Amino acid sequence: MDTQKFADQIRYYTMRELDNLGFGHFGGSLSIVEVLAVLYGKVLNVSPERKDDPDRDYVVLSKGHAGPALYATLFLKGYFDEAFLFSLNQNGTNLPSHPDRIKTPGVDMTTGSLGQGISAATGIAKGNQLLGKENYTFAIVGDGELNEGQCWEAFQFAAHQKLDHLIVLIDDNKKQLDGYTTDICDPFDFVEKMQAFGFNSWRVDGGDVDAIEVALNQAKQMIDKPTAIVLDTVKGQGVPYFEELVDNHHIRPDEAGKAAIKEAIATLAEKIEVNQ
Amino acid sequence: MKDLEMRQVYTKTILALAEKDPKVVALEADLASSMGTSKLKEQLGRRYINVGIMEAEEMGAAAGLAVTGFIPFIHTFAPFATRRSFDQVFLSLGYAQNHAVIVGTDPGVTAEMNGGTHMPFEDLALMRVIPRNHIYEVSDPYQFKAILEYAHTAQGLFYIRTIRKQANPLYTGDEDFSKGYCKLKAGMDGTIFASGIMVAEALQAAHDLEEQGISVQVIDLFRIKPMNEEIVIEAASLGPIVTAENHNVIGGLGSAVAEIVAENQPVKMKRIGVKEQFGQVGRLEHLKEVYGLKADNIFKAMCDLLQ
């Protein structure tokens, strides 16, 4: 399938999930839609039939609050049905805000306390390296998340262990919960920092599925060093209402907001040709 | 075996486990020289991982290794294994239901010259609140080996608290450690429950009480969680209980025993351990005096209860 169309579908179901709940992490979920579309549409060696296959590629969503976008993707890939998708955060659910490896099919690692997923991803990549496997581990990481010191421990470990099958995807959407990253704790240049930490690193337009695909394929060619691709994204990406909203991390929309969300969903539905 | 330092028991046991199981990996955070794990480095090769001075990464990477089917044995000093990396241990290992074995060394006053910064009086309290994990404080080389072997075959998160140096030998290696306790002395008037270095103090106290015509039983209650409730209830029906631990009286062995006693078979108790104090540097015997961790403290507590 066309990757941009897949991205539109992921965006549509992410919005439906969160709209169904009435509130949630819209901003940071939407900014990783394109990279999820490329990963699950083009790059990853995974499938619901082989979800426990040790030779599969692994994905760790370290920025766990973006779980709804991952869930929409896993639903579209056939890991579970629509009813399961819409059970997000309902009482007794197996689909909690933050990913849980025990509860949700297709989730490789439990995350939610920022920084920890990166460490786990280094352990998974190290385990597969020890086993002599050629599979890849992808860690999706938030720019705000990189405030956490543990991330930099993990990067040092990854570089020292030459985890060239670890690919870190930094969602540089420029915002964290309390505002712009440059205002809270200036991250300076992620590419320079990652290179200084012993990674291959470069910046890519995180809204351009073709550019992301090229970057991921390049990253897979790298040897001896792990790779960090800095995705230039927009918080709330692809939904004008959220892109323009300054405080868009966790949204509990008012009436006007709800109407804007309904409209965005209708526009996306038209784009992907589904009947609501 | 009984003459080996506990750190030698660790290395020897992990080597033996790693030899028969290719899934065993050993992680440490720049303490190989302290722990004497150079043989692990030599013989485990790539399955020995020294992450450097980064305990959060040590726990997180262990979780990832467990996800790919490895069984990580992780060691560092007890305060770094628990209070420093608590969220990583709680979430990436405990909550994520990964099988891993953490060995925390130099508990309580045994940190000696490293002093208050390195002196964990709270590690058991922290670890006890992680659901469904297993917690041991070991007192003897044979016991340590048996528990490491069990932790290898079982599932879930293990925390094993141990000194690094030589322990007072208590066992012969023929004991059954599966019940989580060992009765070291019989007695009819009351019970002393102890763990780790306090077992020897408890035995001394029981001996001193015997000379006063008081007969108490001494139980090495080395499995802190899940604690064997039956033995605690049985002891409570016999008479008063004194607990003795090289840890804060809040949240450790004494608390765990008191919770079972209060809910099942109320009886008078006293808890010997550290009370409302931080650690400090000093030699072991001096620190035991300072924090009231001597046989004499146990002796007096039992006498008070029996009055």
HADDOCK unambig.tbl for C-alpha pairs under 7 A between the chains (distance, minus, plus):
assign (segid A and resid 101 and name CA) (segid B and resid 96 and name CA) 6.71 0.50 0.50
assign (segid A and resid 110 and name CA) (segid B and resid 92 and name CA) 6.81 0.50 0.50
assign (segid A and resid 110 and name CA) (segid B and resid 96 and name CA) 5.55 0.50 0.50
assign (segid A and resid 116 and name CA) (segid B and resid 60 and name CA) 6.16 0.50 0.50
assign (segid A and resid 116 and name CA) (segid B and resid 88 and name CA) 6.70 0.50 0.50
assign (segid A and resid 116 and name CA) (segid B and resid 92 and name CA) 6.96 0.50 0.50
assign (segid A and resid 119 and name CA) (segid B and resid 57 and name CA) 5.46 0.50 0.50
assign (segid A and resid 119 and name CA) (segid B and resid 60 and name CA) 4.65 0.50 0.50
assign (segid A and resid 119 and name CA) (segid B and resid 61 and name CA) 5.12 0.50 0.50
assign (segid A and resid 120 and name CA) (segid B and resid 60 and name CA) 4.76 0.50 0.50
assign (segid A and resid 120 and name CA) (segid B and resid 61 and name CA) 4.86 0.50 0.50
assign (segid A and resid 120 and name CA) (segid B and resid 63 and name CA) 5.67 0.50 0.50
assign (segid A and resid 120 and name CA) (segid B and resid 64 and name CA) 4.18 0.50 0.50
assign (segid A and resid 121 and name CA) (segid B and resid 64 and name CA) 5.94 0.50 0.50
assign (segid A and resid 122 and name CA) (segid B and resid 61 and name CA) 5.79 0.50 0.50
assign (segid A and resid 122 and name CA) (segid B and resid 64 and name CA) 6.77 0.50 0.50
assign (segid A and resid 123 and name CA) (segid B and resid 60 and name CA) 6.98 0.50 0.50
assign (segid A and resid 123 and name CA) (segid B and resid 61 and name CA) 3.79 0.50 0.50
assign (segid A and resid 123 and name CA) (segid B and resid 62 and name CA) 5.97 0.50 0.50
assign (segid A and resid 123 and name CA) (segid B and resid 63 and name CA) 6.61 0.50 0.50
assign (segid A and resid 123 and name CA) (segid B and resid 64 and name CA) 3.87 0.50 0.50
assign (segid A and resid 123 and name CA) (segid B and resid 65 and name CA) 4.70 0.50 0.50
assign (segid A and resid 124 and name CA) (segid B and resid 64 and name CA) 4.23 0.50 0.50
assign (segid A and resid 124 and name CA) (segid B and resid 65 and name CA) 5.19 0.50 0.50
assign (segid A and resid 124 and name CA) (segid B and resid 67 and name CA) 6.55 0.50 0.50
assign (segid A and resid 124 and name CA) (segid B and resid 68 and name CA) 5.95 0.50 0.50
assign (segid A and resid 126 and name CA) (segid B and resid 65 and name CA) 6.89 0.50 0.50
assign (segid A and resid 127 and name CA) (segid B and resid 65 and name CA) 5.00 0.50 0.50
assign (segid A and resid 127 and name CA) (segid B and resid 68 and name CA) 5.81 0.50 0.50
assign (segid A and resid 128 and name CA) (segid B and resid 68 and name CA) 6.92 0.50 0.50
assign (segid A and resid 150 and name CA) (segid B and resid 56 and name CA) 6.25 0.50 0.50
assign (segid A and resid 150 and name CA) (segid B and resid 57 and name CA) 6.51 0.50 0.50
assign (segid A and resid 153 and name CA) (segid B and resid 54 and name CA) 6.25 0.50 0.50
assign (segid A and resid 153 and name CA) (segid B and resid 57 and name CA) 5.99 0.50 0.50
assign (segid A and resid 154 and name CA) (segid B and resid 57 and name CA) 5.70 0.50 0.50
assign (segid A and resid 157 and name CA) (segid B and resid 51 and name CA) 6.42 0.50 0.50
